[in-house]
Each structure stands twice: as structure tokens, then as C-alpha cells.
Amino acid sequence: MGSAKRWKPRNLHKKLKQIRMNLGLSQGEMVRALGLTSRLVQKNISTYEQGEREPPLPVLLRYARLAGVSVETLIDDKLDLSMPRK
């Protein structure tokens, strides 16, 4: 294992925020919609949307399912997130 930084999706944080905004939810409501009230708080959502931290894979899966998109769509910078606005 080298000391090089690992590759990170550049647009993930924007896509996560877009999902929440398209659903018309606050950050706290997003925690509830993801079904993670026992594991996350509003601050977690904030750090994901600011690009300060990346959510764990199971959380990404829940975002994808909630938005009706594949996890690949979330992590591949070449793919646009297209979901209907509510």
C-alpha cells in the first residue's frame, strides 16, 4: 500500500445534495428518509454534501435506492444524476 491519496469522485457531494433537494427534504428529514436515525445525524449529511467526508457504502446504497438510481450513477463523475423533481 502506497501513501498516495485514493481516488475520490469529484461530484459525489453535489449529487447527494441534489437528491435531497429534489426530494424536498431538510438534512434532518434526509436522515429519516434514509432510515438511519440510529446511525446518522444532520451533521453527517452536511459533511457529505460539503464534500468534507464520504458516506460509507451502505449509506450510498440507501441514497441510490431512495433516488431510484444505481450506485454507479452516484460515484461515476461521467454520469449525470437524472431524477424527477418532486
C-alpha positions as a printed Julia matrix, in Angstrom:
86×3 Matrix{Float64}:
   0.0    0.0     0.0
   1.43   3.35   -1.02
   1.0    6.71    0.57
  -0.81   8.18   -2.44
  -4.25   9.61   -1.79
  -7.04   7.39   -3.01
  -9.18   8.46   -5.92
 -12.42  10.15   -4.91
 -15.42  11.07   -7.03
 -15.41  14.84   -7.57
 -19.17  15.2    -7.97
 -20.48  12.83   -5.3
 -21.21  15.59   -2.79
 -23.15  17.56   -5.4
 -25.2   14.52   -6.37
 -26.05  13.74   -2.74
 -27.26  17.29   -2.2
 -29.19  17.19   -5.47
 -31.01  14.04   -4.34
 -32.04  15.66   -1.08
 -33.12  18.89   -2.76
 -35.07  17.04   -5.47
 -36.91  15.17   -2.73
 -37.65  18.46   -0.95
 -36.12  17.32    2.32
 -34.13  19.06    5.03
 -30.91  17.39    6.14
 -32.66  16.03    9.23
 -35.52  14.7     7.13
 -32.97  13.05    4.84
 -31.59  11.05    7.77
 -35.13   9.79    8.46
 -35.83   9.09    4.76
 -32.66   7.01    4.6
 -33.88   5.07    7.65
 -30.69   5.83    9.56
 -31.83   7.77   12.61
 -29.94   5.39   14.89
 -26.68   5.83   12.96
 -26.6    9.35   11.45
 -27.47  12.9    12.43
 -27.98  16.06   10.37
 -24.28  16.94   10.67
 -23.35  13.74    8.82
 -25.5   14.76    5.86
 -23.94  18.22    5.95
 -20.39  16.85    5.82
 -21.32  14.56    2.89
 -22.89  17.45    0.96
 -19.93  19.75    1.62
 -17.51  17.1     0.38
 -15.76  17.0     3.76
 -16.45  13.28    4.2
 -17.77  10.47    2.06
 -20.63   8.31    3.26
 -19.99   4.62    3.92
 -21.01   2.26    1.13
 -24.25   1.11    2.84
 -25.31   4.76    3.12
 -24.56   5.34   -0.58
 -26.7    2.32   -1.38
 -29.59   3.82    0.57
 -29.19   7.16   -1.24
 -29.24   5.35   -4.59
 -32.33   3.33   -3.73
 -34.14   6.39   -2.4
 -33.37   8.29   -5.62
 -34.11   5.33   -7.89
 -30.63   5.36   -9.44
 -27.66   3.0    -9.4
 -24.73   3.44   -7.04
 -22.64   3.69  -10.2
 -24.53   6.86  -11.12
 -23.57   8.38   -7.78
 -19.87   7.59   -7.92
 -19.1    7.91  -11.65
 -18.31  11.56  -12.41
 -19.08  10.93  -16.09
 -22.7   10.04  -15.33
 -25.31  12.7   -14.67
 -27.85  12.27  -11.93
 -31.23  12.45  -13.55
 -34.2   12.05  -11.31
 -37.54  13.83  -11.47
 -38.0   16.85   -9.22
 -40.78  16.41   -6.69
